[in-house]
Amino acid sequence: MEIVNPNAAILTNYEVMTALKDMKNSKKKYGLRNLATITYETVQYLEDTPCKEQSTAGIIDFLQAMKEFNLTKNECLMMVNDPPSSPLHIQLMIEDSDERLTEEQVTRILEQTAKLRAPAAPAAGTPGTTTTETTGQADS
């Protein structure tokens, strides 16, 4: 086997999980005996990571917001796969972050990653929500 282009594509954990779920749900047999086990175990692992709550639109919005910070593709990938929750986490992910980013920029990155981590909230008045959930007050 020859690797033609090792950097042809970089996949997020969300994309890997989606591809594996699609592969698992397809009826096509791949002829590999242990593939089902590997697929199952990988999906189980990924469902315990932040990618379970992510969406394609959320990732695209996050990456668009990150363009202003001049981050590398790998830094963005790390933040999508493991959204930072503190300035220290950002320092560990972004090389020379103390020189490249101001405290205000770090705060804005943390705000964007909080949006990426948070599951999409249902719209007010959708089935399954109660008045308490939508207005914050109980019915009298």
C-alpha positions in Angstrom: 0.0 0.0 0.0 1.3 3.4 -0.9 0.2 6.7 0.7 -0.2 9.1 -2.2 -1.1 12.3 -0.2 -0.9 12.0 3.6 -2.6 15.4 4.1 -5.5 15.0 1.6 -8.1 15.6 4.3 -8.3 16.3 8.0 -11.4 14.9 9.6 -13.0 16.1 12.8 -14.2 13.5 15.4 -17.8 14.5 14.4 -17.1 13.6 10.7 -15.5 10.3 11.7 -18.5 9.4 13.9 -21.0 10.4 11.2 -19.1 8.3 8.6 -18.9 5.3 10.9 -22.6 5.5 11.8 -23.5 5.7 8.1 -21.2 2.8 7.3 -22.8 0.8 10.1 -26.3 1.6 8.9 -25.6 0.7 5.3 -26.4 -2.8 4.2 -23.2 -3.2 2.3 -20.9 -5.8 3.6 -17.2 -4.8 3.7 -15.8 -8.3 3.9 -13.7 -7.5 7.0 -14.4 -9.7 10.0 -13.4 -7.3 12.7 -14.7 -4.1 11.1 -18.0 -4.3 12.9 -16.3 -4.5 16.3 -13.9 -1.7 15.5 -16.7 0.5 14.2 -18.9 -0.2 17.2 -16.1 0.5 19.7 -15.0 3.7 17.9 -18.6 5.0 17.8 -19.0 4.2 21.5 -15.9 6.1 22.3 -16.8 9.1 20.2 -20.3 9.3 21.7 -18.5 10.1 25.1 -16.7 13.1 23.6 -17.9 16.6 22.8 -18.5 15.6 19.1 -21.8 13.9 20.1 -23.4 17.3 20.7 -21.9 19.0 17.6 -23.4 19.6 14.2 -22.0 20.4 10.8 -23.5 23.9 10.9 -22.0 24.5 14.4 -18.6 23.4 13.3 -18.7 25.6 10.2 -19.8 28.6 12.2 -17.0 28.0 14.7 -14.4 27.7 12.0 -15.6 30.9 10.4 -15.3 32.7 13.7 -11.8 31.4 14.2 -10.5 32.9 10.9 -9.9 36.3 12.6 -7.4 34.7 15.0 -5.0 33.4 12.3 -4.9 29.9 13.8 -3.5 26.9 11.9 -5.7 24.1 10.6 -4.4 21.8 13.2 -5.1 24.2 16.0 -8.6 24.6 14.8 -9.0 20.9 14.5 -7.9 20.4 18.1 -10.4 23.0 19.3 -13.2 21.4 17.4 -12.4 17.9 18.7 -11.7 19.0 22.3 -13.3 22.5 22.8 -11.2 24.4 25.4 -13.0 25.5 28.5 -10.2 27.7 30.1 -7.4 30.0 29.0 -4.9 27.3 30.2 -6.6 24.8 27.8 -6.1 27.3 24.9 -2.4 27.8 25.9 -1.9 24.1 25.6 -3.5 23.9 22.2 -2.2 27.1 20.5 1.5 27.4 20.0 2.9 30.7 21.4 -0.7 31.7 22.4 0.6 34.3 24.9 2.4 36.1 22.1 -0.2 35.5 19.3 -3.4 36.3 21.3 -4.6 39.0 23.7 -6.7 38.2 26.7 -9.7 39.6 24.9 -9.1 37.3 22.0 -8.8 34.3 24.4 -12.1 35.3 25.9 -13.8 35.5 22.5 -12.4 32.1 21.6 -13.8 30.7 24.8 -17.2 32.2 24.0 -17.2 30.5 20.6 -16.1 27.2 22.0 -18.9 27.4 24.5 -21.4 27.7 21.6 -19.7 24.7 19.9 -20.0 22.6 23.1 -23.6 23.5 23.9 -26.2 21.3 22.3 -28.7 23.1 20.1 -31.5 24.4 22.3 -35.1 23.6 21.0 -37.0 26.6 19.8 -39.6 28.0 22.3 -43.0 26.5 21.9 -41.8 23.3 20.3 -43.5 20.0 21.3 -42.0 18.5 24.4 -41.2 21.8 26.1 -43.2 23.0 29.0 -44.2 26.6 29.9 -41.6 26.5 32.7 -38.9 25.7 30.2 -39.8 28.4 27.7 -40.8 31.3 30.1 -38.9 30.4 33.2 -42.2 30.6 35.3 -44.7 28.0 36.2 -48.3 28.2 35.0 -50.7 29.6 37.6 
